[in-house]
């Protein structure tokens, strides 16, 4: 909230009490005091702003919007009142109205980076991906090191499958936030997509070093190990994942693949049987079951599994 001074000593006392209530997160009591002040000075913009902030804290977003609107009406220099009004509109999922406010603010203050980044996020959520990227880049033209804009651009490029640009911006993000676990994870995915497996493994291992519990990184690392023929490493990681996520279809399917590729056909069959119990029409599981049974000389079983596989792919 914003501090304020009044000529009237009584109002200063009420404001002080309101501030104390606000700091203690007793927002309803703070609201009552702000309303007392506004009964005496109904055009006091800062108090309208503080009232809006208190309403926002208790998720009374419509009252917050009305209060921020009055704050800006009485003092047009309170740009934050408009930005906070937009935040309340977003909370109510009134995205078009929020976009209109951000655009209005940026016409007056084009270098208001926080507003531009929030606008970019709204454009993205509305499916206007190019507008989102344009706004992230406008921030970066003025503030090359802006972390939120770099991250936003990286995510936008990732989601639009612009792999090289996504890599560029995630690597750039790591120069600013060298312990960003998600950036390492996404880079692992992106480098893997480009078949640059050593780089992918390096980034995923870094993600796991920073956060050993980040199991998505462990799973992606296992998939890369399967692709590159490092089956013992893949099996070890997938067995660890299976302990954390028992009966997970994707984990078991890839564990079966790793076991089969390392010629451990009996164990692979046991795992693929579990996969079939989870998803009886799993094309991949029936296909690899047929292969494993064939390798072990179980001809009748191999034919049965292959017949089921062919029926599913028709």
C-alpha positions in Angstrom: 0.0 0.0 0.0 0.9 3.7 -0.4 1.6 6.0 2.6 -0.3 9.2 2.7 -0.3 12.4 4.8 -3.3 14.5 5.7 -3.7 18.0 7.1 -6.3 16.6 9.5 -4.6 14.8 12.4 -7.6 12.5 12.9 -7.3 11.3 9.4 -3.6 10.6 9.8 -4.5 8.5 12.8 -7.1 6.5 10.9 -4.7 6.0 8.0 -2.0 4.8 10.4 -4.4 2.3 11.8 -5.4 1.2 8.3 -1.7 0.7 7.4 -1.1 -1.4 10.5 -4.1 -3.6 9.7 -2.9 -4.0 6.1 0.5 -5.0 7.2 -1.0 -7.6 9.6 -3.2 -8.9 6.7 -6.3 -7.8 8.5 -7.7 -6.5 5.2 -11.3 -6.1 6.2 -10.3 -3.8 9.1 -8.0 -1.9 6.8 -10.9 -1.5 4.3 -13.2 -0.1 7.0 -10.6 2.5 7.9 -10.0 3.5 4.3 -13.7 3.9 3.8 -13.8 6.2 6.9 -11.1 8.4 5.3 -13.1 8.6 2.0 -16.2 9.7 3.9 -14.2 12.8 4.8 -12.1 13.2 1.6 -13.9 11.4 -1.2 -11.5 12.6 -3.9 -8.3 11.3 -2.1 -6.8 9.3 -4.9 -4.1 7.5 -2.8 -6.8 6.2 -0.4 -8.8 4.9 -3.3 -5.7 3.1 -4.5 -5.1 1.6 -1.0 -8.7 0.6 -0.8 -8.4 -1.2 -4.2 -5.2 -3.0 -3.0 -7.0 -4.2 0.1 -10.0 -5.4 -1.9 -7.7 -7.2 -4.2 -6.1 -9.1 -1.3 -9.4 -10.5 -0.2 -10.2 -11.4 -3.9 -13.1 -8.9 -4.1 -11.9 -8.0 -7.6 -14.9 -6.0 -8.7 -14.7 -3.7 -5.8 -10.9 -3.5 -6.4 -11.6 -2.5 -10.0 -14.0 0.2 -9.0 -11.6 1.6 -6.4 -8.6 1.6 -8.8 -10.8 3.4 -11.4 -11.6 6.1 -8.9 -8.0 6.5 -7.9 -7.0 7.1 -11.5 -10.0 9.4 -12.0 -8.8 11.7 -9.2 -5.1 11.4 -10.1 -4.1 10.5 -13.6 -0.5 10.2 -12.6 -1.3 7.0 -10.7 -0.5 4.7 -13.6 -0.2 1.8 -11.2 -3.9 2.1 -10.5 -4.6 1.3 -14.1 -2.2 -1.6 -14.1 -3.7 -3.0 -10.9 -7.1 -2.5 -12.4 -6.0 -4.7 -15.3 -4.7 -7.3 -12.9 -8.1 -7.5 -11.2 -9.8 -7.8 -14.6 -7.5 -10.7 -15.4 -8.5 -12.4 -12.2 -12.1 -12.1 -13.4 -11.1 -13.5 -16.8 -12.1 -10.2 -18.5 -9.1 -10.4 -20.8 -10.2 -8.1 -23.5 -10.8 -5.3 -21.0 -7.4 -5.9 -19.4 -5.7 -5.8 -22.9 -7.4 -2.4 -23.6 -6.0 -1.0 -20.3 -2.5 -2.2 -21.0 -2.6 -0.8 -24.5 -3.9 2.6 -23.2 -1.1 2.8 -20.6 1.6 1.9 -23.1 0.5 4.7 -25.5 1.3 7.1 -22.7 4.3 5.2 -21.2 5.7 2.9 -23.9 8.6 1.9 -21.7 6.4 0.5 -18.9 8.0 -2.9 -19.2 5.8 -4.7 -16.6 2.7 -3.6 -18.5 4.1 -4.7 -21.9 5.1 -8.1 -20.5 1.6 -8.7 -19.1 0.1 -7.6 -22.3 2.3 -10.1 -24.2 1.1 -12.9 -21.9 -2.5 -11.9 -22.5 -2.0 -11.9 -26.3 -0.4 -15.3 -26.0 -3.3 -16.7 -24.1 -5.7 -15.2 -26.6 -3.8 -17.0 -29.4 -2.2 -13.9 -30.9 1.3 -15.4 -30.7 3.0 -12.9 -33.0 1.7 -9.9 -31.1 3.0 -11.6 -27.9 6.5 -12.1 -29.4 6.5 -8.5 -30.7 5.8 -7.1 -27.2 8.5 -9.3 -25.6 11.0 -8.1 -28.2 9.9 -4.4 -27.7 10.9 -4.8 -24.0 14.2 -6.4 -25.0 15.0 -3.6 -27.4 15.1 -1.2 -24.4 16.1 -3.7 -21.7 18.2 -6.4 -23.2 18.6 -8.2 -19.9 15.0 -8.2 -18.8 14.5 -11.7 -17.4 10.7 -11.9 -17.8 10.9 -10.8 -21.4 13.7 -13.3 -22.2 11.7 -16.1 -20.5 8.5 -15.1 -22.2 10.2 -15.1 -25.7 11.8 -18.4 -25.0 8.5 -20.0 -24.0 6.7 -18.4 -27.0 9.3 -19.8 -29.5 9.1 -23.2 -27.8 5.3 -23.4 -28.1 5.4 -22.3 -31.8 8.0 -25.0 -32.5 10.7 -22.4 -33.5 13.4 -24.7 -32.0 16.6 -22.7 -32.8 15.1 -19.4 -31.5 13.8 -21.2 -28.4 17.3 -22.6 -27.8 18.8 -19.1 -28.3 16.5 -17.5 -25.7 16.7 -20.3 -23.1 20.5 -20.2 -23.3 20.3 -16.5 -23.0 18.0 -16.9 -19.9 20.6 -19.1 -18.3 23.2 -16.3 -18.5 20.9 -14.2 -16.3 19.4 -17.0 -14.2 22.1 -19.8 -14.1 20.0 -22.0 -11.8 16.7 -22.0 -13.7 15.8 -25.7 -13.6 13.0 -25.4 -16.2 15.4 -23.7 -18.7 17.8 -26.6 -18.5 14.9 -29.1 -18.9 13.5 -27.3 -21.9 16.9 -27.1 -23.5 17.3 -30.9 -22.9 14.0 -31.4 -24.8 15.0 -29.0 -27.6 18.5 -30.3 -28.1 17.1 -33.9 -28.1 14.6 -32.8 -30.8 17.6 -31.6 -32.9 19.4 -35.0 -32.2 22.1 -33.1 -30.4 22.1 -35.8 -27.7 25.3 -34.9 -25.8 24.0 -31.3 -25.3 20.6 -32.6 -24.3 22.1 -35.0 -21.7 24.3 -32.3 -20.3 21.3 -29.9 -19.8 19.1 -32.6 -18.3 21.8 -33.7 -15.9 22.2 -30.1 -14.8 18.5 -29.9 -14.2 18.7 -33.0 -12.0 21.7 -31.7 -10.2 19.8 -28.6 -9.3 16.6 -30.5 -8.4 17.0 -34.2 -8.0 13.3 -34.5 -7.6 12.6 -33.2 -11.1 11.4 -36.5 -12.4 10.4 -35.1 -15.8 14.1 -34.5 -16.5 14.9 -38.0 -15.4 12.3 -39.5 -17.8 13.5 -37.4 -20.7 17.1 -38.4 -19.9 16.0 -42.1 -20.0 14.4 -41.6 -23.4 17.6 -40.1 -24.8 19.6 -43.0 -23.3 17.3 -45.4 -25.1 17.7 -43.5 -28.4 21.5 -43.5 -28.0 21.8 -47.1 -27.0 22.7 -46.5 -23.3 20.2 -49.1 -22.1 21.7 -49.9 -18.6 21.5 -46.1 -17.8 17.9 -45.9 -19.1 16.8 -49.0 -17.2 18.3 -47.7 -13.9 16.5 -44.3 -14.4 13.2 -45.9 -15.4 13.2 -48.3 -12.5 13.7 -45.3 -10.2 10.8 -43.5 -11.9 8.7 -46.6 -11.6 9.1 -46.5 -7.8 7.8 -42.9 -7.8 5.1 -43.5 -10.4 4.0 -47.1 -10.2 1.8 -48.3 -13.0 2.6 -45.3 -15.2 2.0 -46.2 -18.8 4.8 -44.1 -20.4 7.4 -45.2 -17.8 6.6 -48.9 -18.1 6.5 -48.8 -21.9 9.9 -47.2 -22.1 11.3 -49.6 -19.4 10.1 -52.5 -21.6 11.8 -51.0 -24.6 15.1 -50.6 -22.8 14.9 -54.1 -21.4 14.1 -55.5 -24.8 16.8 -53.6 -26.5 19.3 -54.9 -23.9 18.2 -58.5 -24.8 16.5 -59.0 -21.4 13.4 -60.4 -23.1 11.8 -62.2 -20.2 11.7 -59.1 -18.0 10.6 -57.0 -21.0 7.6 -59.3 -21.5 6.7 -59.0 -17.8 6.8 -55.2 -18.1 4.8 -55.1 -21.4 2.2 -57.4 -19.8 1.8 -54.7 -17.2 1.4 -52.1 -19.9 -1.3 -54.1 -21.6 -3.2 -54.3 -18.3 -3.1 -50.5 -18.2 -4.0 -50.0 -21.8 -5.3 -53.2 -23.5 -5.1 -51.5 -27.0 -1.5 -50.3 -26.7 -0.2 -50.8 -30.3 3.4 -50.4 -29.1 3.1 -52.9 -26.3 1.6 -55.6 -28.5 4.2 -55.0 -31.2 7.2 -55.3 -28.8 5.6 -58.3 -27.0 5.5 -60.1 -30.3 9.2 -59.3 -30.9 10.2 -60.4 -27.4 8.3 -63.7 -27.6 9.7 -64.4 -31.0 13.2 -63.8 -29.7 12.6 -66.4 -26.9 11.2 -68.9 -29.4 7.6 -68.6 -28.1 6.2 -68.8 -31.6 2.5 -69.3 -30.7 2.6 -66.4 -28.3 4.5 -64.3 -30.8 1.8 -65.0 -33.5 -1.0 -64.2 -31.0 0.6 -60.8 -30.1 1.4 -59.9 -33.7 -2.2 -60.7 -34.8 -3.5 -58.4 -32.0 -1.0 -55.7 -33.2 -2.0 -55.9 -36.8 -5.7 -55.7 -35.8 -5.1 -52.5 -33.9 -3.1 -50.8 -36.7 -5.8 -51.4 -39.3 
